[in-house]
Amino acid sequence: MNGSVLVRGVRVVDLDGSSSAWRELCDVSISGGVIAAVGPDLASVPGVQEIDGDGRWAIPGLWDAHVHAGQWVRTARMVDLAGAPDPENVLERLARPLAELSERHPTRTLFGFGFRSAGWPRRATVAELDAVTGSRPVVLISGDAHSGWLNSAALAMLGKPARTDAVSESEWFVLMPRLDGLPGAAPDPADFATAVHGLSAKGVTGLVDFEFADSFVDWPPRLAAGAGPVRVRTAVYPHQLDRVIAAGLRTGDPLPGAGGLATMGPLKVITDGSLGTRTAWTHQPYSDGPATPEHPCGQANYSVAELTDLIRRATAAGLEVALHAIGDRANAAVLDAFAAGGGRGSVEHVQLITPEDAERMAALGLRASVQPAHLLDDRDLTDQVWGAERAGRSFPLRTLADAGVRLALGSDAPVAELDPWLAMACAVHRSGDERPSWHPEQALTPREALAASVDGRRLRPGEPGDLVLLDADPLAPASPREAAYTLRQMQVLVTICAGTATHVSGSRFCPRLVTP
């Protein structure tokens, strides 16, 4: 899996604002999947391919720090439900796909993805979904992946009793890994190979997979079947923790059969809900009324004591911990648990936090794994349900950066598009339309956003041999809006993962073999 290549004549992008950064064209030599040398006029090596960088800009391989890979691959076959204003609109969108499936695939499950029910005037019901879907199993997944609207046929196949409304939060997370058992639901290895190949065209060389199924078991055969090379860090959930501990897998350990590309990641725990399902746990009630009739401030899925116990178990077994926290009360609780449990790792999302807790996160040495593109969907909803003061503390990238918290950008795909350039653009200019930036005081600079997208890596000897060649300077001086446009339109010319070229744009940059 580890290759060798010499990339000549590139401009190494300075991610640290360092005076020691390369100012002139230089070469990058990768040997055995590791960067061996960086400097001008490096010697050719017989049998090693060379790429003429033509003076273009080089950065480390890009990472997405938060992906649900199985769901992301599956969404290519799902009905798009994004932007549906009410349950009736969702049902209207199902009519044509249902008719097409009836002709071609009489028994296949119909999946939909992307609805956000927090702003709907009423709750969706199973009965109205049954009325239009009949005996075909139908599973509709919310855009934040925190709830599922299933018809009675799907519920019965999954062994669930009859119910009146959607399944959400803890009950839904238990159900999600079982969806692949429905007729025609499971993606095959070829689906993953196609999807990963598309990622290389965006410069992606690594991702952290938080899929609910056994990703630590599933990725080695996927890679063997051609889904790569790409680096994958696989998470484990509490229901799988005993198996991982029994197998002796620690965070950073290579997974057997993956050629060094897939490694064990952290224990993942979802501690509260989401804004889109009105279950994110906040200090104060939601501004437009109770979050839900049962939980006016959203809901916690675990107590601090339970989280502390999980952190201690994982830490003793050599695992980092990634705790999901959306609301400000949830973020306070996970920091209490980390402080008591003594673990290392990250807080996932950090969508709403107090400045004091941002300081606490920095003091605990925790990363903030954030998804800037979520604000495109949540901007208006945040103003509606949390109000102006909390909106100013939402997606608090500047607050976290200024407190000294290390940021890691991701997508939460399929919740947002798996595109690091989109995430960076949203971090720099917090708007996806012609409106002004939403709370621009919380924006990052292009350098900060790019540095938060490479898994802490740099183009220097000893680092992994992952390199991306760009057609334009990602840090060219510009206004935030202009910089975001440049990032969003960035053309990736070459992607190299573990010393192997996984993407080459056209023939101009194709590697050539140096012969003795």
Beta strands, then each sheet from edge to edge (+ up, - down):
strand 1: 5-12
strand 2: 26-31
strand 3: 34-39
strand 4: 49-52
strand 5: 57-60
strand 6: 62-67
strand 7: 79-80
strand 8: 110-115
strand 9: 138-142
strand 10: 147-150
strand 11: 167-168
strand 12: 204-209
strand 13: 231-236
strand 14: 262-270
strand 15: 321-325
strand 16: 345-349
strand 17: 367-370
strand 18: 407-409
strand 19: 467-470
strand 20: 492-497
strand 21: 500-504
strand 22: 512-513
sheet 1: 3+ 2- 1+ 4+ 22-
sheet 2: 3+ 2- 1+ 5+ 19- 20+ 21-
sheet 3: 6+ 12+ 13+ 14+ 15+ 16+ 17+ 18+
sheet 4: 7+ 8+ 9+ 10- 11+
end
